[in-house]
Amino acid sequence: MSIKPKTPGIHHLTLRVTNYTRAKEFYSNTLGFDIVLEQPNLFIFFAGGTGIAVRGPESQTGSNSFDPYSAGMDHVALGCEDHDELERVAQALTDYGIENTGVKLDETLGKDYVAFKDPDRISWEFYMT
């Protein structure tokens, strides 16, 4: 018998970064997410209804950059409901000098998206719902 938890979905996810100040600048000032809670070495913002916590480095934090091919998280995908918004975000990422794919088609699901990386090379997507 399986557990089958009853859940409405992801409550929050937490990212560990190598440079707290740089991450806070990227998520709040560059991407424009409003920080709803900040404590020493931790800030939280919401992407839609999902809380995203960002924790700064601890003594055990390695200096390796994010690798989506290692076991663990592959990427974070935020939903997008408007194709013009997808195009706008792709252009804004480029304007800010943030490495991104431009708008691409995911052949598997037949949906457009733009993929980009944060300063720790954590992979993100803005993905049509």
GUTORZA-269740 format. One record per residue: residue in three letters; x, y, z of N, C-alpha, C in turn; residue number from 1. Coordinates in Angstrom, 3 decimals. Layout:
N
    aa         nx         ny         nz        cax        cay        caz         cx         cy         cz     i
   ALA          X          Y          Z          X          Y          Z          X          Y          Z   NUM
...
END
This chain:
129
    aa         nx         ny         nz        cax        cay        caz         cx         cy         cz     i
   MET      0.848     -1.174      0.000      0.000      0.000      0.000      0.894      1.238      0.000     1
   SER      0.608      2.173     -0.881      1.408      3.397     -0.951      0.841      4.477     -0.037     2
   ILE      1.648      5.474      0.251      1.269      6.532      1.188      0.229      7.477      0.589     3
   LYS      0.377      7.883     -0.660     -0.532      8.792     -1.360     -0.904     10.028     -0.540     4
   PRO      0.053     10.914     -0.253     -0.285     12.114      0.513     -1.272     12.994     -0.241     5
   LYS     -2.209     13.566      0.479     -3.160     14.509     -0.110     -2.555     15.899      0.028     6
   THR     -2.223     16.513     -1.086     -1.529     17.796     -1.054     -1.991     18.679     -2.203     7
   PRO     -2.070     19.983     -1.981     -2.409     20.895     -3.074     -1.192     21.231     -3.942     8
   GLY     -0.013     20.744     -3.574      1.188     21.022     -4.365      2.320     21.527     -3.495     9
   ILE      3.299     22.132     -4.113      4.492     22.593     -3.396      4.154     23.783     -2.507    10
   HIS      4.504     23.705     -1.247      4.323     24.806     -0.306      5.467     25.799     -0.464    11
   HIS      6.684     25.290     -0.447      7.852     26.143     -0.668      9.022     25.281     -1.114    12
   LEU     10.020     25.924     -1.636     11.276     25.246     -1.884     12.375     26.176     -1.409    13
   THR     13.505     25.588     -1.080     14.615     26.373     -0.544     15.852     26.149     -1.393    14
   LEU     16.490     27.252     -1.743     17.727     27.206     -2.505     18.878     27.610     -1.592    15
   ARG     20.002     26.938     -1.707     21.220     27.321     -0.986     22.131     28.010     -1.991    16
   VAL     22.623     29.178     -1.636     23.469     29.949     -2.552     24.853     30.155     -1.944    17
   THR     25.800     30.514     -2.785     27.169     30.723     -2.311     27.422     32.162     -1.896    18
   ASN     26.559     33.099     -2.326     26.747     34.514     -1.988     25.371     35.115     -1.718    19
   TYR     25.065     35.332     -0.458     23.748     35.811     -0.038     23.418     37.175     -0.646    20
   THR     24.334     38.120     -0.562     24.091     39.478     -1.052     23.828     39.485     -2.551    21
   ARG     24.617     38.744     -3.288     24.450     38.655     -4.744     23.106     38.022     -5.086    22
   ALA     22.719     36.963     -4.370     21.437     36.299     -4.619     20.271     37.234     -4.320    23
   LYS     20.356     37.951     -3.207     19.276     38.874     -2.845     19.124     39.960     -3.917    24
   GLU     20.218     40.492     -4.400     20.190     41.489     -5.471     19.515     40.916     -6.723    25
   PHE     19.883     39.703     -7.091     19.341     39.069     -8.295     17.836     38.832     -8.176    26
   TYR     17.403     38.188     -7.094     15.990     37.826     -6.969     15.093     39.019     -6.680    27
   SER     15.564     39.983     -5.898     14.702     41.116     -5.559     14.840     42.279     -6.530    28
   ASN     16.045     42.696     -6.834     16.218     43.880     -7.682     16.220     43.572     -9.173    29
   THR     16.842     42.471     -9.581     16.883     42.150    -11.007     15.580     41.500    -11.463    30
   LEU     15.193     40.389    -10.813     13.946     39.721    -11.218     12.717     40.439    -10.673    31
   GLY     12.850     41.149     -9.567     11.746     41.962     -9.061     10.792     41.269     -8.116    32
   PHE     11.184     40.152     -7.523     10.333     39.507     -6.534     10.389     40.309     -5.232    33
   ASP      9.232     40.460     -4.585      9.162     41.163     -3.312      9.553     40.216     -2.185    34
   ILE     10.519     40.623     -1.402     10.929     39.825     -0.247      9.878     40.016      0.843    35
   VAL      9.308     38.905      1.318      8.246     38.966      2.320      8.766     38.681      3.722    36
   LEU      9.941     38.089      3.818     10.536     37.802      5.114     12.046     37.770      4.942    37
   GLU     12.739     38.420      5.860     14.197     38.346      5.849     14.686     38.161      7.270    38
   GLN     15.563     37.191      7.424     16.237     36.919      8.684     17.715     36.750      8.354    39
   PRO     18.566     36.675      9.365     19.980     36.496      9.044     20.195     35.280      8.132    40
   ASN     20.825     35.521      7.002     21.207     34.473      6.050     20.013     33.773      5.384    41
   LEU     18.843     34.422      5.360     17.643     33.832      4.767     16.708     34.933      4.304    42
   PHE     16.193     34.807      3.071     15.079     35.649      2.647     14.088     34.779      1.895    43
   ILE     12.824     35.224      1.901     11.741     34.463      1.268     10.949     35.400      0.376    44
   PHE     10.602     34.902     -0.803      9.702     35.605     -1.709      8.686     34.602     -2.232    45
   PHE      7.617     35.114     -2.820      6.607     34.244     -3.407      6.633     34.379     -4.920    46
   ALA      6.568     33.243     -5.590      6.362     33.176     -7.031      4.971     32.576     -7.192    47
   GLY      3.990     33.427     -7.470      2.601     32.975     -7.420      2.303     32.571     -5.989    48
   GLY      1.803     31.381     -5.785      1.490     30.902     -4.446      2.590     30.074     -3.816    49
   THR      3.735     29.965     -4.452      4.817     29.139     -3.935      5.879     29.986     -3.264    50
   GLY      6.146     29.679     -2.017      7.208     30.359     -1.301      8.563     29.821     -1.727    51
   ILE      9.483     30.722     -1.970     10.841     30.322     -2.315     11.776     30.967     -1.289    52
   ALA     12.457     30.121     -0.554     13.407     30.572      0.450     14.806     30.484     -0.135    53
   VAL     15.605     31.482      0.156     16.995     31.494     -0.292     17.861     31.622      0.947    54
   ARG     18.720     30.651      1.132     19.626     30.630      2.278     21.043     30.897      1.799    55
   GLY     21.749     31.711      2.556     23.145     31.984      2.257     24.022     30.806      2.631    56
   PRO     25.298     30.922      2.348     26.206     29.807      2.600     26.423     29.565      4.093    57
   GLU     26.714     28.342      4.409     27.141     27.925      5.744     28.550     27.365      5.601    58
   SER     29.166     27.002      6.695     30.536     26.501      6.635     30.643     25.235      5.782    59
   GLN     29.567     24.460      5.691     29.584     23.221      4.906     29.287     23.447      3.421    60
   THR     28.869     24.656      3.041     28.481     24.924      1.658     29.706     24.865      0.767    61
   GLY     29.628     24.015     -0.236     30.736     23.891     -1.181     30.765     25.062     -2.143    62
   SER     31.829     25.141     -2.890     31.974     26.224     -3.858     31.615     25.781     -5.271    63
   ASN     31.192     24.528     -5.414     30.807     24.050     -6.741     29.576     24.788     -7.219    64
   SER     29.515     25.059     -8.497     28.310     25.682     -9.028     27.256     24.609     -9.265    65
   PHE     26.031     25.053     -9.390     24.883     24.185     -9.605     25.110     23.303    -10.836    66
   ASP     24.727     22.053    -10.745     24.836     21.118    -11.859     23.512     20.379    -12.002    67
   PRO     22.720     20.697    -13.045     21.420     20.039    -13.177     21.517     18.546    -13.490    68
   TYR     22.727     18.048    -13.746     22.896     16.624    -14.042     23.264     15.814    -12.812    69
   SER     23.538     16.481    -11.685     23.784     15.775    -10.436     22.455     15.348     -9.841    70
   ALA     22.494     14.367     -8.960     21.275     13.971     -8.266     20.787     15.146     -7.433    71
   GLY     19.492     15.343     -7.380     18.915     16.471     -6.667     18.059     17.286     -7.620    72
   MET     17.929     18.558     -7.345     17.078     19.415     -8.164     17.678     19.634     -9.553    73
   ASP     16.851     19.530    -10.570     17.267     19.792    -11.938     17.042     21.259    -12.293    74
   HIS     15.854     21.776    -12.040     15.552     23.185    -12.294     14.236     23.553    -11.606    75
   VAL     13.971     24.859    -11.558     12.715     25.386    -11.041     11.988     26.011    -12.226    76
   ALA     10.712     25.710    -12.389      9.928     26.287    -13.478      8.755     27.078    -12.907    77
   LEU      8.685     28.356    -13.266      7.560     29.208    -12.901      6.570     29.209    -14.052    78
   GLY      5.293     29.149    -13.745      4.275     29.170    -14.782      4.088     30.555    -15.375    79
   CYS      3.694     30.585    -16.632      3.372     31.821    -17.347      2.081     31.586    -18.109    80
   GLU      1.151     32.537    -18.031     -0.149     32.359    -18.669     -0.338     33.216    -19.916    81
   ASP      0.657     34.036    -20.269      0.510     34.968    -21.377      1.780     34.963    -22.221    82
   HIS      1.635     34.652    -23.509      2.823     34.540    -24.369      3.552     35.874    -24.511    83
   ASP      2.824     36.987    -24.526      3.490     38.295    -24.583      4.365     38.511    -23.353    84
   GLU      3.905     38.037    -22.197      4.693     38.147    -20.972      5.944     37.279    -21.064    85
   LEU      5.805     36.104    -21.642      6.961     35.232    -21.845      8.007     35.934    -22.703    86
   GLU      7.570     36.546    -23.799      8.476     37.288    -24.690      9.101     38.478    -23.956    87
   ARG      8.299     39.188    -23.164      8.808     40.344    -22.428      9.896     39.942    -21.444    88
   VAL      9.641     38.856    -20.702     10.621     38.391    -19.723     11.897     37.932    -20.420    89
   ALA     11.775     37.218    -21.523     12.964     36.776    -22.267     13.805     37.976    -22.690    90
   GLN     13.162     39.013    -23.204     13.893     40.204    -23.638     14.511     40.938    -22.448    91
   ALA     13.761     41.020    -21.341     14.274     41.694    -20.149     15.497     40.963    -19.591    92
   LEU     15.473     39.632    -19.581     16.641     38.872    -19.140     17.855     39.218    -20.003    93
   THR     17.643     39.261    -21.306     18.724     39.625    -22.226     19.206     41.041    -21.946    94
   ASP     18.275     41.969    -21.759     18.632     43.363    -21.495     19.469     43.503    -20.221    95
   TYR     19.199     42.653    -19.225     19.959     42.674    -17.980     21.270     41.888    -18.085    96
   GLY     21.517     41.282    -19.243     22.737     40.511    -19.424     22.699     39.150    -18.750    97
   ILE     21.493     38.628    -18.523     21.336     37.327    -17.869     21.268     36.254    -18.950    98
   GLU     22.173     35.299    -18.848     22.215     34.190    -19.801     20.843     33.512    -19.847    99
   ASN     20.297     33.353    -21.063     19.003     32.692    -21.212     18.895     32.090    -22.601   100
   THR     17.888     31.259    -22.787     17.704     30.553    -24.054     16.914     31.349    -25.080   101
   GLY     16.280     32.461    -24.664     15.262     33.053    -25.505     14.057     32.129    -25.460   102
   VAL     12.989     32.513    -26.108     11.786     31.676    -26.104     12.043     30.449    -26.970   103
   LYS     11.828     29.288    -26.379     12.041     28.004    -27.057     10.789     27.148    -26.892   104
   LEU     10.655     26.164    -27.749      9.562     25.203    -27.655     10.066     23.939    -26.983   105
   ASP      9.396     23.511    -25.928      9.665     22.217    -25.303      8.956     21.169    -26.155   106
   GLU      9.722     20.405    -26.888      9.153     19.407    -27.804      8.357     18.332    -27.069   107
   THR      8.726     18.040    -25.838      8.050     16.991    -25.082      6.616     17.369    -24.753   108
   LEU      6.418     18.586    -24.237      5.077     19.012    -23.824      4.425     19.973    -24.810   109
   GLY      5.168     20.414    -25.826      4.611     21.331    -26.809      4.320     22.717    -26.250   110
   LYS      5.105     23.160    -25.279      4.898     24.461    -24.635      6.150     25.323    -24.802   111
   ASP      5.948     26.629    -24.919      7.068     27.560    -24.997      7.567     27.897    -23.602   112
   TYR      8.842     28.243    -23.527      9.473     28.605    -22.258     10.717     29.433    -22.553   113
   VAL     11.242     30.059    -21.522     12.572     30.653    -21.558     13.306     30.126    -20.331   114
   ALA     14.507     29.631    -20.531     15.325     29.123    -19.430     16.440     30.117    -19.143   115
   PHE     16.785     30.244    -17.858     17.868     31.145    -17.460     18.525     30.611    -16.195   116
   LYS     19.615     31.233    -15.801     20.344     30.794    -14.620     20.537     31.953    -13.653   117
   ASP     20.496     31.635    -12.351     20.780     32.661    -11.349     22.302     32.771    -11.180   118
   PRO     22.775     33.645    -10.313     24.224     33.814    -10.172     24.982     32.557     -9.714   119
   ASP     24.293     31.608     -9.047     24.931     30.347     -8.676     24.733     29.278     -9.742   120
   ARG     24.206     29.687    -10.897     23.967     28.797    -12.042     22.813     27.833    -11.787   121
   ILE     21.928     28.155    -10.812     20.730     27.355    -10.597     19.801     27.613    -11.778   122
   SER     19.327     26.550    -12.379     18.510     26.649    -13.590     17.054     26.952    -13.261   123
   TRP     16.521     27.944    -13.962     15.129     28.361    -13.845     14.495     28.363    -15.230   124
   GLU     13.176     28.197    -15.266     12.411     28.372    -16.502     11.183     29.230    -16.204   125
   PHE     10.775     29.991    -17.174      9.489     30.683    -17.173      8.724     29.951    -18.260   126
   TYR      7.666     29.225    -17.906      7.097     28.168    -18.734      5.598     28.393    -18.947   127
   MET      5.163     28.341    -20.201      3.744     28.513    -20.514      2.919     27.401    -19.886   128
   THR      1.821     27.787    -19.230      0.943     26.791    -18.601     -0.101     26.321    -19.569   129
END
